[in-house]
């Protein structure tokens, strides 16, 4: 019976995590649903691990998009330079967006 209750509590915690609830809110909600403090303390590491996994995945996606934008910025700038066209807009906007995505992804990855 306790394992079913634990899985229900875990599912509730994951659902709240997907709705961007903080860990303290999740803990309070689990206690309000009738979980003991021991059950909550056993579930918190699992919840933190799931949260970290979600943040790392989000960081990897942002890193990938930032890298693609930076490479495409380089290629467009190179092509426009050799064609004699102005490459300032492509160089500055795409590079800025790529770097912002890259650092945002690193923040999500390491935080």
Residue pairs with C-beta under 8 A, 6 or more apart in sequence:
5 35
5 39
6 39
6 42
6 43
9 30
9 33
9 35
9 39
9 43
10 43
10 46
10 47
12 29
12 30
12 33
13 26
13 30
13 43
13 47
14 47
14 50
16 25
16 26
16 29
17 26
17 47
17 50
17 51
17 54
21 29
23 44
23 47
23 48
23 51
26 47
27 40
27 44
30 39
30 40
30 43
31 37
31 40
35 43
55 108
55 109
55 111
56 108
56 109
58 105
58 108
59 105
59 106
59 107
59 108
59 109
59 110
60 105
60 109
61 105
62 101
62 102
62 104
62 105
62 108
63 101
63 102
63 105
63 106
63 109
64 105
65 101
65 105
66 97
66 98
66 99
66 100
66 101
66 102
66 103
66 104
66 105
67 98
67 102
68 98
69 94
69 97
69 98
69 101
70 94
70 95
70 98
70 99
70 102
72 94
73 90
73 91
73 94
73 95
73 98
76 87
76 90
76 94
77 87
77 90
77 91
80 86
80 87
80 90
81 87
